[in-house]
């Protein structure tokens, strides 16, 4: 049986080197290579031979085949890198146009639903992880990446290292959340599940952290147990965090910093789902003069 791997072409190797020079994330590199491979399959020849009309036809092919707007835009971003950087022919992309993404409002859990969800998590580790995601507004990747040393009880902050966009930031640490974390630490430490200075939420092997997939599975189980019929993911807790803070009259610019959003426009979506704020607004119909 021949187990020899196919040789990497010089063109692909150059692209790999270009991505490595710029320290692109491994998942980004995989997505870029996949997009260029898809173009090559469409052309039935080397992708660096593509013309402006070839690329236009390829985009039409993606649209006609039902490619989602997110995937379509990601493919165009990958091809722009390939032609701008690797092929060094930026003019080839002039006919490629990204598409507008449909704006969808996030499904937001009420405070009562969040409380039921956390309580219904299958064990103390998952309950604490869910409480942390909600109480600090963290992404699931940020929750599983935390180590014990990232908790600063003196400054009441959580250090989030190299989050989305390779940015460090500090997240809030409330007294109740600190109490929950200390309870979890005592139990896990006593059971030998947490190594000194190790992961805050270790997996079955304490050398490895809990995975995002495992946490998402836990929250789905908790939603079923709590009889919550909304579509719930770990990101739902981050949405709830931002929305509930906005309803508490916290300045939206402060919420932007807490979430680690680069643009304020990303945060303002929560103004559309903060229903308590909507209920406080007096309709102009109510203040019309009586006839």
Protein Blocks (a to p, Z undefined) as FASTA:
>chain_A
ZZbdcdddfklmmmmmmmmmnopafklmmmmmmmmmmmmmmnopafklpcfklmmmmmmm
mmmnopafklmmmmmmmmmmmmmmmnopaklmmmpccddddddddddddfklmmmmmmmp
mbfklmmmmmmmmmnopafklmmmpcfklpcfknopacdehiehiiacdddddfklmmmm
mmmmmmmmmnopacghiafbdcfblkbccdfklmmmmmmmmmmmnopabdcdfklmmmmm
mmmmmmnopafklmmmmnopablklmmmmmmmmmklmmmpccfklmgccZZ
